[in-house]
C-alpha cells in the first residue's frame, strides 16, 4: 500500500497549519536556494515558492506517487525522488525546510548534523515533526499490531518514540548553531466524519503497517485499530471529534 496523496490531503488544512507556523519563524528575507525535504504532494513547497518567488526551490520525497501528484501543478519547482536519509546537495543551501518528515528517519544526532553541514553561512534548518506517539491515535496502532498473528512482521516497523525530548535537540544543536529556537504546540483539531482520527492516520502512521500485510490481514488489522481509536476519540454532542495533536518545531541558523 504506497503513500496515497489523496488520502493524505483529506485533512489538508489541518496538516497545513503547523507548516505555516514553522514558515512564519524562518528568519530569512531572500534565500537563494531552498530544499523542501519530504515535500509530499508539494502543497507546502508551493507555499514556499509564493513567499520566495525568486528562489531556486527543490522538493525532495521518496514516494513516486507523491511526486507525481506534486508535478501535476505547473511551476518552476524542481522535484527530486530521493531517500531523505541519504540526501545531500552538491552546493550549500540557504534554507532546508522539512515539515512532518524527519520523524520517519533514525539516528537524529547524525541526521541533523549532516543537514546543518549542507547550509550556507547564515542558512536555516527549519523542522516540524509530529510528537503524538504516546497518544491514543498512535498507541492504538501499536496495540493492534501486537494483538494479531502479524505481530512479528509489524514489530520492526513500529516507531513508538522516533522524536526525542526537546532538551535533547537543544543539547545536540546549540553547539552547532548561532541561533536556535525549539518549541512545541498542541493543536486541537475539530474533525468531521465517521471515525476521522482513523482516517487521518490511514494517510500517515498506518501506511507502512498496512503495506506489510496481505489484503485479508489489512482488513482485520484496520478493523481492530478503528474500533480502538473510535473508543478513544468519541464524537462530541455536535457530532464532531476532537483530536489533540502535539508537534515539535526547530529553527536552527548557522
N, C-alpha and C positions, 0 to 999 in steps of 0.2 A: 504493500500500500504506500505509494510515493506521496510526497508532500502535495497537497491539493490547495492551490491558491484561492479557489472559490470558497472552500471550507474555512480557510484561514481568515479570509476577508469578510466572513459573515459578521464579525464584530469589528469592522474596520475603524469606526470612530473611537471605540473604547481602546483599541490597540494603538491608535494614533496619538492619544493624549500624552502618554509618557514620552513618546518620540519627540513631540513638540516641546514638552517641558525640558528635555535634555538639550534640544537645539537652542532654546532660549538662553541657556547658560554657557554657550560656546563663546569665548572671549576673542573672536577673530572678526575683523572688518572685511578684509578682501583676501581670503585664501585663494591661492592659485590652483592647487591640486587637492582634491578631496576623494577619499575612498570610503564607500559605504560597505562595511563588512557584514555579510548576512543580510543582503538587501531584499531578499524575498521577491515579492511581486513588483517591487520598485516604487510603491506608493510613497514611501518616506524619501527615497532617493530623489524623486521629482520635487518634493518639498525643499530638499537641499538645493536643487537647481533653481527653484524660484527665489530662494534667499540670495544665492550667489550665482547669477546667470552667466557671469564671465569666467567662472572656474571650470577647469577640466575635471569632470566627475566620472568615477568608475564605480559601478555597482557590482559587488562580488557575492556569489552564492554557489553552494554545492548542488542545489536542486535544479536540474534542467527544466522541470515543469514550472518552477517559479520564474526562472529567467525567460522562458518562452512567454509567460504572461506579461512580464515587465517590458519585453521588446515590442509588444503589440501597440504600445503608445509611442508614436514617433518623438524622438528627442535627440539631443546631442550627447546624451549619456552613453558611455561605453559599458557594456555588460560583459562580465567575465565569469566563466564557470571554473571554480577552483575550490579546493578543500581549505576552509579557513584555518585549520590547524597548521597548514604548511604555506600559507600565503606569504608572499614577500613582494616588495616593489623595487625595481631597479634604480629608482630615484627617490629622494626624500619627499615626504608628503606633508602638506600643511595641516590637514585635518583627517584623522581616521575616526570615523563615526560608526558606532555599532549599536543598534537597537534590538534588544531581545535575541541575541545570537550567541554570545560568548559563553553562556551557561551550558551550552552543548559540548564545550571543549574542556579537556582536562588540563592539569598542571598550569594553573593560572600564574604562579610565580614566573615560570619560563615564558608563558604566552605574553603576559603584559610587558615584561622586559623586552621581549622580541619586538612587540608593536611600537614601543617607545623608541627603539633604535631606528625605526623607519620614519620618524618625524624629522622635519626640518627644524632649524633653530627657532624657538618660539611656537612650534607646532603644538597641536592639541590632540589628545586621545579622549574621545567622549563616548562613554559606555553606559548603557542601561541593561540590567539583567533582572528577569523575574526572580523573586526571592520568596516564593509562596510554597516551598516544598514541604513545610511542616503543617500545612493546612489541608483540610479535607479534600479539596479539589485534587490534590496530589496523593495524599496518603490513602485515599480510597483506591487509587490505581495500584499503589504498592501492595495493598491488602488483597485486591483481586488477583494480582499477579502471583501472590504466594498461595492462593487458595485453590488453584486448579492443577491439572496434570501438566500444564505448561510452565510450572514454576521454575524448573531448571533452565529452560530456554530464555525466560524473561529476566531471570535474576541478574545476568550480566548487563542488561540494558537499563536497569533501574538507577536513576540518578537522584538519589534521596537527599543529597546535600552538595550539589555542584557549586554553590556560591558560598564563599567564606564570609565570616562576620565582617562588618565594615572596618573594624580596627585592623584586621589582617591586611586589607588592601592599603590602609594608611601606612602601616609599617613597611609594606612592600614598596610603595610608590613614592613616599616622601623623600627618600634619598636620591631618587632618580628624576625629580621634577623641581621646578622653581615655583609652581603654583598648583595647588591641589584642592579640589572640592569633592566631598563624599557626603551623600545624604540618602535617606530612604523615604519613600512615600507609600502610604497605603491608600489605594483608590477604592472607592465603594461604587462598584458598577451596579446599575439597576437594569436588569435584563428581562426581556420579554420572551415568551415562547415556552414550550414544554421542555423541562429539564435543560435549561440553557447552559448551565455550567458544564454538563456533559458534552453539549455541542461545542462549547468553547474549547475544551481540552482535546476534543477529537481533531481539531486543526493544529494541535501543537504537541502537548505532552504524550498523547496516545499514539502518535504517528509511528514511531519506531517499534512500539509494542505490538500494534496491530499488524505491522509489516512482517513481524517474525512468526505470525500464526497462520495456520491453514484457515480456509474460509469458515468451516464449521466452528473451529476454536475461536475465531474472531467474534462470531456471533455470541457464543457463550460467555467469553471474557467481557465483551462490551455490555452484555445484558447484566452481568454481575456488577460491573462498575457503575452502570447507570442507576441501578437500584440503590447502591451505596450512596452515590452522590446526590440522588434525589432526596434521600432521607436527611442528608447533611445540610442541604440547601432547599428547604421547603419554600413554596411560594408564599408571599405575604397576603394580606387580606385583599389587596387590589389585584392579585394575580401575578404580580411581578416578583422576581427573585433577586435578592441582594447578594452580591458576590464581592467580598473584600479581597483585594489582591495587592500584595506588597512588592515593591520594586526597589532595587538598589541602583544608584546613579554615581558615576565617577567622571569628573572632568580634570584631566591631568595635562599640564602645559610644561614643555621642556624649556 
